[in-house]
Amino acid sequence: MDRKWSSGRESRARNVSDQSQQPPESERASGGGGDPARRPARGAEGAGVGPEFERPIRDLEGQLAELQELAGSTQLDISSEIAALRARLESAIETTYSELSPWERVAVARHPERPVASDYVHTILDDFIELHGDRGFGDDQAILTGLARIDDVRFMLIGHRKGRTTKERLACNFGCAHPEGYRKALRKMQLAEKLRLPIVTFINTPGAYPGIGAEERGQALAIAENILAMFGLRVPVLVIVIGEGGSGGALGIGIGDRVLMMEYAYYSVISPEGCAAILWKDGARTPAAAASLRLTSADLLRFKLVDAVIPEPRGGAHRDREGAMATVRATILRELAQLRRLPIDGLVRLRRAKFRHAGAMEGRFPTVP
């Protein structure tokens, strides 16, 4: 490659074409602009963003914000009232999030303020150069690929891109990739192998795009080719589910030496809505479907389908985005350091064995020899 690595936040803004750093004027005026890791969650401002079960928490956050504003604009000493309300808020968050159902965890994974791939690029990476296109059909915005660096560790980053604003989400198909997106990802994986760079993937998709055009261009084949190719990549591969992990759309970039999940992410063969529609033809059964699918991080860790769970701040990553992304940054550095110590032949052999034996359950699904 003859292109130099860029450096610093300025280079990231120049090279990432998701336009998320330039929100519309109306959004900036309402507090939606700026660094998404540092601006307050809109739910805390009383905008009502988020799942229904969080409404009492949002009400308390709104009351706390009003008291803090009052304390800053007057001479009144209301520090004791603020402390008491903050304690109530912390207790409400602790109680609510210790009793989440699987369906409520899905809602947290889909929270509109949860960090997405572009947030991680702008916040945790020191350098990033986005790479475009599949050299065959087009550049699918639902898949983000590029050369990345954290400290002195360089790697290829591949992730599902959902977008932040409505315009971006439409351009990215809400993270549902087309065949050209998966072919773009495969080309960048092969480039990483040639450059001997490890690969990090961020999974965050409800599933591959199901349109007629995508099927005509070979959606199933593109995903299958990616899965097959990832088993043989002779570089370390780290997979992190940062939000939604839906079906083959997730597996298209989901084969790795280590597969990690964030605490409130989900990973499933199908969305709960799709499962309820197919099995019962009744959308009201969606919560039951979510429970039956065993899609939470705790379930998948118990079944040994993921290797580890990345803890999130109390109340979810959307409540402390900077803290959540800092944890992911440290996890990437630690995991890549461990994977790089292994000989590459052994790494590939262990990767294949890992997935060959995935899902084995004594008495139900025996281990494959």
N, C-alpha and C positions, 0 to 999 in steps of 0.2 A: 504494500500500500504506500502511495506517495502522499497521502493526506496526513497532516500533522494532527496530533491530539490537541484539542482546544483546552482551555483552562478556566476554571472559576464559574460563578453563577452567570456571568455575562455570556459565556460560551454556551451554557445550557439553554438560556433564553433564545440564543441565535439559532441553535441547531434543532430544537424540538419544535415541530410544526403543529402543536396541538392548540396554540393560541390561547391557552388557558390563563396566561399571565396578563391578558388584556381583556377583562370583562367589559360588558357594555356599561355605559354611563349610569344607567338606572341601577345596575347591580352594584357599582362602586358606591353610589350614594346610599344604598341600603346596607352597606357593610359587607358586600359579597366580594369585593375586590381584594387585591394584595396577595401576599403569600398565603395559600390555603392552609399551611401548617400553623400559621400564627394568628389568623383571624378567628374570632370567637364563633362557635357553632351557631347557626341561625336559630336553632331551637332554643338556645339560651337567650335570644333576643325576643322571644315570644312569637316567632313566625310560625310555630306549629309544625316544624319540619321533623319527621321521624315517626316511628311506629306508635300505635295507639297506647300500648302499655307504658310508654314513657311520658304520657301526658302529665301525671302528677309531678314527675321530676322536672319537666319543662316549666310547669307552673311555679315550682319552688325556685328554679333558676331565674325566672322572670321577676319574682318578688325580691330575690337577693340583688339582682341588678338594679332594681328601683331603689332599694335601700342604700346601696353603694353610691348611686348617683346623687341621692339626697344628702348623704354624708359629705360628698365632695363639693356640693353647691351651697351648703348652709353651715352654720356653726354648731348645729345640733350634735350632741354626743350620743350616737346610737350604736356604738361599737358592740355593746352587749347583745342588742337585738340582732345585729349582723352575725355575731358569733353563734347565737342560738339557731338562727335560720340556716347558717352554713352547716351546723351539726345535723339539723333535720334533713338537709339535702344529702349529706354524705350517708346518713342512715337509710334514706329512701333509695339511693343508688345501690348500696350494699344489699339491701333486702330484695329489691327488684331483680338484680342481676344474679343473685344466688338461687333464684327460683324460675329461671327462664325455661320455657318449653322449647322443644326443637323448632317449632314454627316461629316462635319469637326470636330464636337465634338466627333463623333465616332472615327475618326482618332487620336484625342488626347488621348482618352481612351485606344487606342491600341499602343500608342507611345512606341518604344522599350526601351526607357530610363525611362519610368514611373515606380515608385516603385511597386514591386510585393510582394507577401506574405513573401518570404524569406528575402527581404530587411527590412520589418517591424520587423521580428523576430530578426535580427541582430542589429537593430537600437533602437527600442523602448522598448524591453523587458529586464528586469533585470535578469530573470531566464527563461529557457525553457528546457523541456524534451520532445523530440519527442516520440510519441507512434505510433506503426506500426500495420498494418494488420487488416483483418476482421475476423480472426479465422475460415475462411471458404474456401477461394480461394487464396488470395494473398494480397500483399501490393501495392495498387495503388499509384504511385508517384504523380498523379494529385491532390490528396487530402492530405493536410498537417494537422496533428492533434498533439496536445501535451498539457502538463501542463505548464501554463505560469504565470508570475508574473510581475507586474509593481508596484514599491514601495512595499506597504504591501498588495496589492490587488491581489489575486490569482484567476485564471479562467482557463477554458478549451478553447484553441484556435483551431478553425477549419477553414481551408481556401483552396481555389483553388490555386494550385501551378503551375505556368507557366514555371519557370526556366529562367535563364539568357542567358547562352551560347546555341549554337545550339544543342549540345549533351544533355544538361539538358532539353531543350524544347521538343526534341524527346522523352526522357524518360518520360516526364510528359504529353505527347500528347497535348502540347500547352494549358494545363489547362482543357482539356476535359476528365472528369472522367468516369471510368468504373463502373459497378454495385458494384464491391468490394470496390471501393472508397467510395461510398455512404453508404455501409454497415459498412465500417470502421468508417465513421463519426458518424453513428447511435450508434455504440458500445461506442464510446467516449462520446457522449452526455449522454447515459445512465450511464456511469461511473461518469460523472460530477454530474448527479442527485443524485447518491448514495453518492458522497462525498460532496454534497451540495455546489458545485462550480458554479458560473454563467458561461455562455457560450458566447463567442464572435466569430462571423464568418466573414470571409473576402471573399466576392464574387468577382471573376475575371475569368470568363469563357465565351467563345463564345457559349457554349452549352455542353450538355452531349455527350460522345463519341458515334457516330452513327454506329459503325461497326457491322457486323453480329454477331461476338462473343459476343459483349456486349448485343445485343438483346437476344441472346440465353441464356445468364446468367441472364436475367430478369432486364434489365435496367429500364423499365417503372415501374415495381413493386418496385424496390429498391428506386426510387425517391418518389413514392407514399407512401411507408412505412415511409420514413423520414418525409415527410410533415405531415402525420397523427401523428407520434410520437412527433414531435416538438410542436404541439398544446397542448399536455398534459404534457410537461416537467415542473416539479415543481421547477424550478430554473429560475432566470432571463436570458433572451436570447437577445443579442444585435447583430444586423446584419448590416454590413457596406459593401456597394458596392464600391470597390476601383478602379475598372476599367471597364471591360465588365460584363454585367449582362444578359446572354443569356438564355432565355427560361427555360425549366424544369431543366436544368443543374444548373441554379442559384437557383431555388426554392428548390432544394434538400437539401440546407443548408440555406434557406432564410426565414424561418418562425420565427419571433421574436417579442418581446414586443416593441422594437424600431427598425425601419428599416431606416438607414441613407444612403445617397449617397454622394460621393465626387462630387465636382462641375462639373468636366468634365468627369465623368463616364456616362455610359448609362445603362438602364435597360429595357428589351423588351421581348415580347413574341417570337420573332424570330429576327435573324440578318437582317439588311437591304438587304444584298445580297440574303439571302434565300427568303425574301419577294418579291423582284423584280423577282426572278426566278420563283416563284410559281404564282404570280398574272399576270405578264406581259411576262414572259419568255424572259426577256431582261435585261442583266446586266447593260446597260446604264441607266436604270431607278432606280438604287440603291440610288442616292441622293434623288429622289422623295419619295422612299420607307422610307428612314430615316425620312423625314419630316412628312410623313403620320402616322408613328408609334408613334409619340409623346414620344420619348424615352429619352429625356434629363432630367436632374435633375430638371430644372425649370418646365417643363411640369408635371412631376410626383408629384412634391410638390403641384402644383396647383390642380391636381386631387386627392390629399390626398392619393396617393399610397405609398409615403414615408413620414416619419415624419419630417425630417430635411435634409438640405444640408450642408455638411462640406466644407467651403471655401478653395480654393487652392491658392497657390502663383500666382502672376500675371504671365501669360504665361504658367500656368499648373504645375502640380506636378513634371514633368520631368525637369523643369527649376530650381527648388529649392527643391530637394528631402528631404533634412534634415528638412526644414521648414514644408513641407507638412506632413511628418511623425510625427513631433512634435505636429502638430495640431490634428492628429488622436489619438496620445497618450493621450493628454489632454481630448479629446472627450470621449474616453473609460472610463477614470477615472470618469469624470463627470456623464456620463450616467449610469454607474454601481452603483454609489453612490445613484442616484435618484431611480433606480429600486429596490435597496435593502431596501428602506424605505417602500415599499408596501407589504402588507400581501400576501403570496403566493397564497392563494385561489383567491383573487381579481386579482392578476397578470394573472393567467391562464384564468380567466373569461374575462378580458379585451383583452387578446391576441386573444381569439377565436372571440369575438365580432368585434375586429378590422378587421380581415380578412373576416368575414362574411359580413361585410358592405363595403368592399373595392370595389372601382369602381362604387359606386352608383352615378348616374347623374340624376338630376331632369328632367323629361320629356323624358328620354331615357332608363336609367337603374335604376328602382326604388329600394329603400332600401329593403333588405330582412328582414322580421320580426325576 
